[in-house]
Amino acid sequence: MKVTSHVVARMLGTWQEGPGPAHQRLSDRLRLLVLDGRLPLGSTLPSERDLATALSTSRTTVGAAYRTLVEHGYLATRARAKATVRLPDDPPPERRSGTNSATIDLSFAAPPAPVEILHAAFAAALEQLPRHFERHGYDRNGTAELREAVAHWYQRRGLPTPPDHILITNGAQHALALLARTLLSPRDQVLIDHPTYPHAISTFTEVRARLLPVAVASSGWDTAQLHAAGRIATLAYLIPDFHNPTGLCMPTSARQSLKLACPTVIDETMTDLALDRASPDPFAIHMPTAISIGSVSKSIWGGLRIGWIRATPSLLERVQQTRHATDLGTPVVEQLATAILLDEDQTQRPGTLEQLRSQRDVLRQALTEDLPDLHVPQPAGGLTLWATFPQPISSRLAAIAPDYGVTIAAGPRFGIGGAFERNIRLPYTLPQDQLTQAIRRLAQAEQALTRGATGAHSPAPVA
């Protein structure tokens, strides 16, 4: 697979900004594109001359960046052949933080499992399981118990929902992928929040859709821009409930006025994680045509790979036809356990929400003390802070942070065209002492970056 110079330049974005030599900034950004999967393994990069022309830089700069990647094992070269993307064979070098403690992972925004309630739910699910044994176990709609439980979950939130308007999936990501394959054709335009959930970007890219980003600013959503983009888009994907990654919640006035011309997918994965306000009403109350997707991965546990789509039966029938090519249904035991958890209203546990508030406050205090130049708004809910540096150093910081015992998700993972180089997403789902230590290590990495440090570690995947 050949990757053209213009495609690489678009993915690199504003790589020129930041401290250090140009070739170092370029190699760091290219390495992150490899590690994030945006430059596929085995693909060939453009020649030094072609990429230099596309980037408006010197061939010397590109050549030095390529050589650095070859030395660290991220490119393979042969005589008279273009450089091929690969991953290093050797384990990464030991980090330089001077401590033997394990690396702290700040790239995942996922809470730990609520052990007692999960154990009880699965025990009850196993008792219910025998009544399903006479059936074949392949159900592309989902079990009746879970579809009814999800419908009741919407009912409790003020949105009447019949069970036949629910289709169970293997998580919200699976739900979005099914909808993308059902509703989109190559080169269709998809309106997205910008920034947005990284795996949504991957999902739409895989079906060869074109992304139409509309900025989510610190003040929230611009409904005028959303309406304008909605007139030319084939589909819209929005996260109005404690937005990932910013934590913003779309106000009721904006929800009431938003009437997009295209089908609109509303991601409600975070809706039960209200920390400083009441949980928002279901978006479909204000936009009845909205297609809602949700899951229990953030409100209960990521290991419960259970999600759903709320839509009209006619659309769900089309999704079922698409599903034939990907899977034959969702595991029954997990569905039964999730139905019990939803019926017991376990997606909003006051103790868990209070713990998240405390961890959020500890994380913000640690940032104030160790990274005082970082701008960190307080989100009303969700699981993450969206922090802003004075300088565009996010990708380079993500590249060297593992050397200091912490992994982070760089801002460009949440956008397109290399945007958000000044941002990082920081989850507050870890214990307080780990959060404090992680920020201390991140501050060490940031200080080293200003001295020109480089790194060759791999950032962790993003959830």
NORLINJO-V295430 format. One record per residue. N is the residue number from 1. RES is the residue in one small letter. SS is DSSP state (H for helix, E for strand, C for the rest). PHI is phi in whole degrees, -180 to 180 (NA if undefined). OMEGA is omega in radians with two decimals (* if undefined). Layout:
[[N & RES & SS & PHI & OMEGA] [N & RES & SS & PHI & OMEGA]]
This chain:
[[1 & m & C & NA & 3.11] [2 & k & E & -96 & 3.08] [3 & v & C & -110 & -3.05] [4 & t & C & -73 & 3.14] [5 & s & H & -63 & -3.12] [6 & h & H & -71 & 3.09] [7 & v & H & -67 & 3.12] [8 & v & H & -62 & -3.14] [9 & a & H & -62 & 3.13] [10 & r & H & -66 & 3.12] [11 & m & H & -70 & -3.13] [12 & l & H & -70 & 3.13] [13 & g & C & 63 & -3.07] [14 & t & C & -89 & -3.10] [15 & w & C & -68 & -3.08] [16 & q & C & -68 & -3.04] [17 & e & C & -81 & 3.10] [18 & g & C & 118 & -3.11] [19 & p & C & -77 & 3.05] [20 & g & C & 92 & -3.13] [21 & p & C & -64 & -3.09] [22 & a & H & -62 & -3.10] [23 & h & H & -66 & 3.11] [24 & q & H & -70 & 3.09] [25 & r & H & -62 & -3.12] [26 & l & H & -68 & -3.13] [27 & s & H & -66 & 3.11] [28 & d & H & -62 & -3.11] [29 & r & H & -68 & 3.11] [30 & l & H & -63 & 3.13] [31 & r & H & -63 & 3.11] [32 & l & H & -66 & 3.07] [33 & l & H & -63 & 3.08] [34 & v & H & -68 & -3.07] [35 & l & H & -67 & 3.09] [36 & d & C & -79 & -3.13] [37 & g & C & 85 & -3.13] [38 & r & C & -78 & 2.92] [39 & l & C & -105 & -3.01] [40 & p & C & -65 & 3.06] [41 & l & C & -63 & -3.13] [42 & g & C & 89 & 3.12] [43 & s & C & -75 & -3.13] [44 & t & E & -104 & 3.12] [45 & l & C & -84 & 3.10] [46 & p & C & -66 & 3.11] [47 & s & C & -64 & 3.12] [48 & e & H & -57 & -3.10] [49 & r & H & -66 & -3.10] [50 & d & H & -64 & -3.12] [51 & l & H & -69 & 3.11] [52 & a & H & -61 & 3.12] [53 & t & H & -65 & -3.13] [54 & a & H & -66 & -3.11] [55 & l & H & -93 & -3.09] [56 & s & C & 56 & 3.10] [57 & t & C & -132 & -3.09] [58 & s & C & -84 & 3.07] [59 & r & H & -65 & 3.10] [60 & t & H & -62 & 3.13] [61 & t & H & -63 & -3.13] [62 & v & H & -66 & 3.14] [63 & g & H & -62 & 3.12] [64 & a & H & -65 & 3.11] [65 & a & H & -65 & 3.11] [66 & y & H & -60 & -3.12] [67 & r & H & -63 & 3.09] [68 & t & H & -62 & 3.13] [69 & l & H & -67 & 3.07] [70 & v & H & -64 & -3.12] [71 & e & H & -62 & -3.13] [72 & h & C & -90 & 3.05] [73 & g & C & 88 & -3.12] [74 & y & C & -97 & 3.06] [75 & l & E & -136 & 3.02] [76 & a & E & -116 & -3.12] [77 & t & C & -126 & 3.04] [78 & r & C & -137 & 3.14] [79 & a & C & -61 & 3.09] [80 & r & C & 60 & 3.10] [81 & a & C & -137 & 3.13] [82 & k & C & -75 & -3.12] [83 & a & C & -67 & -3.10] [84 & t & E & -113 & -3.11] [85 & v & E & -71 & 3.10] [86 & r & C & -150 & 3.01] [87 & l & C & -119 & -3.11] [88 & p & C & -64 & 3.07] [89 & d & C & -83 & -3.05] [90 & d & C & -85 & 3.04] [91 & p & C & -65 & -3.12] [92 & p & C & -65 & 3.12] [93 & p & C & -65 & 3.13] [94 & e & C & -63 & -3.11] [95 & r & C & -72 & -2.97] [96 & r & C & -107 & -3.04] [97 & s & C & -80 & 3.10] [98 & g & C & 79 & 3.11] [99 & t & C & -133 & -3.12] [100 & n & C & -95 & -3.11] [101 & s & C & -68 & -3.06] [102 & a & C & -68 & 3.07] [103 & t & C & -64 & 3.11] [104 & i & E & -95 & -3.04] [105 & d & E & -96 & 3.05] [106 & l & E & -103 & -3.14] [107 & s & C & -94 & 3.13] [108 & f & C & -101 & 3.04] [109 & a & C & -104 & -3.07] [110 & a & C & -147 & -3.12] [111 & p & C & -80 & 3.03] [112 & p & C & -71 & -3.10] [113 & a & C & -73 & 2.97] [114 & p & C & -79 & -2.87] [115 & v & H & -58 & -3.01] [116 & e & H & -65 & -3.09] [117 & i & H & -71 & 3.08] [118 & l & H & -67 & 3.14] [119 & h & H & -60 & -3.14] [120 & a & H & -65 & -3.13] [121 & a & H & -66 & -3.14] [122 & f & H & -71 & 3.07] [123 & a & H & -62 & 3.10] [124 & a & H & -67 & 3.14] [125 & a & H & -64 & 3.12] [126 & l & H & -65 & 3.08] [127 & e & H & -68 & -3.13] [128 & q & H & -83 & -2.99] [129 & l & H & -58 & -3.06] [130 & p & H & -55 & -3.12] [131 & r & H & -71 & 3.09] [132 & h & H & -96 & -3.01] [133 & f & C & -67 & -3.13] [134 & e & C & -76 & 3.11] [135 & r & C & -93 & -3.05] [136 & h & C & -75 & 3.07] [137 & g & C & 89 & 3.10] [138 & y & C & -101 & -3.09] [139 & d & C & -136 & -3.09] [140 & r & C & -73 & 3.09] [141 & n & C & -87 & -3.00] [142 & g & C & 109 & 3.14] [143 & t & C & -67 & 3.12] [144 & a & H & -61 & -3.12] [145 & e & H & -60 & -3.08] [146 & l & H & -75 & 3.11] [147 & r & H & -62 & 3.08] [148 & e & H & -67 & -3.14] [149 & a & H & -66 & 3.10] [150 & v & H & -66 & 3.10] [151 & a & H & -60 & 3.11] [152 & h & H & -69 & 3.07] [153 & w & H & -60 & 3.06] [154 & y & H & -67 & -3.13] [155 & q & H & -60 & 3.13] [156 & r & H & -63 & 3.14] [157 & r & C & -90 & 3.04] [158 & g & C & 97 & -3.11] [159 & l & C & -124 & 3.10] [160 & p & C & -56 & -3.05] [161 & t & C & -145 & 3.04] [162 & p & C & -72 & 3.11] [163 & p & H & -58 & -3.13] [164 & d & H & -75 & 3.00] [165 & h & H & -95 & -3.11] [166 & i & E & -119 & 2.99] [167 & l & E & -125 & -3.09] [168 & i & E & -87 & -3.11] [169 & t & E & -130 & 3.10] [170 & n & C & -90 & -3.12] [171 & g & C & 100 & -3.13] [172 & a & H & -69 & 3.11] [173 & q & H & -63 & 3.08] [174 & h & H & -63 & 3.11] [175 & a & H & -60 & -3.13] [176 & l & H & -66 & 3.13] [177 & a & H & -64 & 3.10] [178 & l & H & -63 & 3.12] [179 & l & H & -66 & 3.13] [180 & a & H & -63 & -3.14] [181 & r & H & -69 & -3.12] [182 & t & H & -80 & -2.94] [183 & l & H & -103 & -3.01] [184 & l & C & -116 & 3.00] [185 & s & C & -121 & 3.12] [186 & p & C & -53 & 3.09] [187 & r & C & 78 & 2.96] [188 & d & C & -64 & -3.14] [189 & q & E & -96 & -3.14] [190 & v & E & -119 & 3.07] [191 & l & E & -76 & 3.11] [192 & i & E & -132 & 2.89] [193 & d & E & -62 & 3.09] [194 & h & E & -140 & 0.24] [195 & p & C & -79 & 3.13] [196 & t & C & -155 & 3.14] [197 & y & C & -65 & -3.03] [198 & p & H & -59 & -3.09] [199 & h & H & -73 & 2.99] [200 & a & H & -69 & 3.08] [201 & i & H & -58 & 3.13] [202 & s & H & -62 & -3.12] [203 & t & H & -61 & -3.12] [204 & f & H & -72 & 3.10] [205 & t & H & -66 & -3.11] [206 & e & H & -65 & 3.09] [207 & v & C & -93 & 3.04] [208 & r & C & 65 & 3.03] [209 & a & C & -82 & 3.07] [210 & r & E & -101 & -3.06] [211 & l & E & -89 & -3.12] [212 & l & E & -120 & -3.02] [213 & p & E & -80 & 3.03] [214 & v & E & -124 & -2.98] [215 & a & E & -64 & 2.90] [216 & v & E & -104 & -3.09] [217 & a & E & -85 & 3.11] [218 & s & C & -61 & 3.11] [219 & s & C & -87 & 3.10] [220 & g & E & 112 & -3.03] [221 & w & E & -90 & 3.05] [222 & d & C & -98 & -3.05] [223 & t & H & -64 & 3.11] [224 & a & H & -64 & 3.10] [225 & q & H & -66 & 3.11] [226 & l & H & -63 & 3.12] [227 & h & H & -64 & 3.14] [228 & a & H & -64 & 3.13] [229 & a & H & -68 & -3.13] [230 & g & H & -64 & 3.14] [231 & r & C & -73 & -3.12] [232 & i & C & -114 & -3.12] [233 & a & C & -89 & 3.03] [234 & t & C & -85 & -3.08] [235 & l & E & -152 & 3.03] [236 & a & E & -122 & 3.08] [237 & y & E & -129 & -3.08] [238 & l & E & -128 & 3.06] [239 & i & C & -123 & -3.05] [240 & p & C & -81 & -3.06] [241 & d & C & -100 & 3.13] [242 & f & C & 52 & -3.02] [243 & h & C & -46 & 3.02] [244 & n & C & -98 & 0.41] [245 & p & C & -108 & -2.92] [246 & t & C & -80 & -3.07] [247 & g & C & 81 & -3.14] [248 & l & C & -69 & 3.08] [249 & c & C & -124 & -3.11] [250 & m & C & -65 & -3.12] [251 & p & C & -69 & -3.10] [252 & t & H & -59 & -3.12] [253 & s & H & -62 & 3.11] [254 & a & H & -70 & 3.12] [255 & r & H & -63 & -3.12] [256 & q & H & -68 & -3.09] [257 & s & H & -90 & -3.03] [258 & l & C & -85 & 3.11] [259 & k & C & -133 & -3.06] [260 & l & C & -78 & -3.10] [261 & a & C & -78 & -3.10] [262 & c & C & -108 & 3.03] [263 & p & E & -55 & -3.01] [264 & t & E & -125 & 3.08] [265 & v & E & -96 & -3.13] [266 & i & E & -109 & 3.13] [267 & d & E & -90 & -3.10] [268 & e & C & -107 & -3.07] [269 & t & C & -59 & -3.05] [270 & m & C & -98 & -2.90] [271 & t & C & -62 & -3.12] [272 & d & C & -86 & -3.06] [273 & l & C & -104 & 3.11] [274 & a & E & -82 & -3.09] [275 & l & C & -106 & -3.06] [276 & d & C & -120 & -3.13] [277 & r & C & -160 & 3.08] [278 & a & C & -72 & 3.07] [279 & s & C & -61 & -3.11] [280 & p & C & -70 & 3.03] [281 & d & C & -66 & 3.03] [282 & p & C & -55 & -3.08] [283 & f & H & -61 & -3.09] [284 & a & H & -68 & 3.01] [285 & i & H & -63 & -3.10] [286 & h & C & -94 & 3.11] [287 & m & C & -128 & -3.03] [288 & p & C & -59 & -3.13] [289 & t & C & -84 & -3.09] [290 & a & C & -62 & 3.03] [291 & i & E & -99 & -3.07] [292 & s & E & -100 & 3.00] [293 & i & E & -125 & -3.13] [294 & g & E & -155 & 3.10] [295 & s & E & -163 & 3.06] [296 & v & C & -110 & -3.05] [297 & s & C & -68 & 3.14] [298 & k & C & -98 & -3.09] [299 & s & C & -83 & 3.11] [300 & i & C & -124 & -3.11] [301 & w & C & -164 & 3.14] [302 & g & C & -66 & 3.12] [303 & g & C & -70 & 3.00] [304 & l & C & -85 & -3.08] [305 & r & C & -80 & -3.10] [306 & i & C & -126 & 3.05] [307 & g & E & -141 & -3.12] [308 & w & E & -160 & 2.99] [309 & i & E & -122 & 2.98] [310 & r & E & -109 & -3.10] [311 & a & C & -160 & 3.12] [312 & t & C & -70 & 3.12] [313 & p & H & -55 & -3.13] [314 & s & H & -65 & 3.09] [315 & l & H & -69 & 3.13] [316 & l & H & -62 & 3.08] [317 & e & H & -63 & 3.09] [318 & r & H & -65 & 3.12] [319 & v & H & -64 & 3.11] [320 & q & H & -59 & 3.11] [321 & q & H & -66 & 3.08] [322 & t & H & -65 & -3.04] [323 & r & H & -64 & 3.14] [324 & h & C & -50 & -3.03] [325 & a & C & -83 & -3.04] [326 & t & C & -116 & -3.12] [327 & d & C & -163 & -3.07] [328 & l & C & -112 & 3.10] [329 & g & C & 135 & -3.06] [330 & t & C & -108 & -3.11] [331 & p & C & -53 & -2.99] [332 & v & H & -72 & -3.07] [333 & v & H & -60 & 3.13] [334 & e & H & -62 & 3.10] [335 & q & H & -66 & -3.14] [336 & l & H & -64 & 3.12] [337 & a & H & -64 & -3.14] [338 & t & H & -66 & 3.09] [339 & a & H & -60 & 3.11] [340 & i & H & -62 & -3.13] [341 & l & H & -63 & 3.13] [342 & l & H & -69 & 3.14] [343 & d & H & -64 & 3.12] [344 & e & C & -88 & 3.09] [345 & d & C & 58 & -3.09] [346 & q & C & -90 & 3.10] [347 & t & C & -81 & 3.07] [348 & q & C & -127 & -3.12] [349 & r & C & -103 & -3.07] [350 & p & H & -54 & -3.14] [351 & g & H & -64 & 3.12] [352 & t & H & -67 & 3.13] [353 & l & H & -65 & 3.11] [354 & e & H & -66 & 3.10] [355 & q & H & -64 & 3.10] [356 & l & H & -64 & 3.09] [357 & r & H & -60 & -3.13] [358 & s & H & -63 & -3.13] [359 & q & H & -67 & 3.07] [360 & r & H & -61 & -3.11] [361 & d & H & -67 & 3.10] [362 & v & H & -64 & 3.14] [363 & l & H & -64 & 3.13] [364 & r & H & -64 & 3.12] [365 & q & H & -66 & 3.10] [366 & a & H & -62 & 3.11] [367 & l & H & -67 & 3.10] [368 & t & H & -60 & -3.07] [369 & e & H & -80 & -2.99] [370 & d & H & -101 & 3.11] [371 & l & C & -133 & -3.00] [372 & p & C & -65 & -3.14] [373 & d & C & -81 & -3.12] [374 & l & C & -79 & 3.08] [375 & h & E & -90 & -3.01] [376 & v & E & -132 & 3.06] [377 & p & C & -65 & 3.11] [378 & q & C & -94 & 3.13] [379 & p & C & -77 & 3.13] [380 & a & C & -81 & -3.13] [381 & g & E & -176 & -3.09] [382 & g & C & 87 & -3.02] [383 & l & C & -128 & -2.98] [384 & t & E & -140 & 2.91] [385 & l & E & -101 & 3.06] [386 & w & E & -113 & -2.98] [387 & a & E & -99 & -3.06] [388 & t & E & -125 & 3.05] [389 & f & C & -84 & 3.03] [390 & p & C & -66 & -3.09] [391 & q & C & -120 & -3.14] [392 & p & C & -79 & -3.05] [393 & i & C & -122 & -2.95] [394 & s & H & -59 & -3.08] [395 & s & H & -65 & -3.14] [396 & r & H & -69 & 3.09] [397 & l & H & -67 & 3.09] [398 & a & H & -63 & -3.13] [399 & a & H & -71 & -3.08] [400 & i & H & -101 & -3.07] [401 & a & H & -57 & 3.12] [402 & p & H & -61 & 3.07] [403 & d & H & -65 & -3.11] [404 & y & H & -114 & 2.97] [405 & g & C & 91 & 3.13] [406 & v & E & -150 & 3.04] [407 & t & E & -114 & -3.11] [408 & i & E & -135 & 3.06] [409 & a & E & -100 & -3.13] [410 & a & E & -69 & -3.10] [411 & g & H & -54 & -3.10] [412 & p & H & -62 & 3.07] [413 & r & H & -64 & -3.02] [414 & f & H & -104 & -3.13] [415 & g & C & -149 & 3.11] [416 & i & C & -125 & 3.08] [417 & g & C & 69 & 3.12] [418 & g & C & 76 & -3.14] [419 & a & C & -70 & 3.04] [420 & f & C & 68 & 3.09] [421 & e & C & -70 & 3.08] [422 & r & C & -94 & -3.00] [423 & n & E & -112 & 2.90] [424 & i & E & -138 & 3.05] [425 & r & E & -100 & -3.09] [426 & l & E & -124 & 3.12] [427 & p & E & -79 & 3.08] [428 & y & C & -115 & -3.11] [429 & t & C & -98 & -3.14] [430 & l & C & -92 & 3.05] [431 & p & C & -59 & -3.02] [432 & q & H & -59 & -3.11] [433 & d & H & -65 & 3.09] [434 & q & H & -69 & 3.11] [435 & l & H & -63 & 3.13] [436 & t & H & -62 & 3.14] [437 & q & H & -66 & -3.13] [438 & a & H & -62 & -3.13] [439 & i & H & -70 & 3.06] [440 & r & H & -61 & 3.11] [441 & r & H & -68 & 3.13] [442 & l & H & -63 & 3.09] [443 & a & H & -64 & 3.08] [444 & q & H & -63 & 3.12] [445 & a & H & -64 & 3.13] [446 & e & H & -64 & 3.09] [447 & q & H & -65 & 3.11] [448 & a & H & -66 & -3.14] [449 & l & H & -62 & 3.12] [450 & t & H & -67 & 3.08] [451 & r & C & -92 & 3.06] [452 & g & C & 95 & -3.13] [453 & a & C & -71 & 3.03] [454 & t & C & -126 & 3.14] [455 & g & C & -146 & -3.11] [456 & a & C & -132 & 3.14] [457 & h & C & -81 & 3.13] [458 & s & C & -99 & 3.02] [459 & p & C & -70 & 3.14] [460 & a & C & -76 & 3.07] [461 & p & C & -65 & -3.09] [462 & v & C & -107 & 3.04] [463 & a & C & -127 & *]]
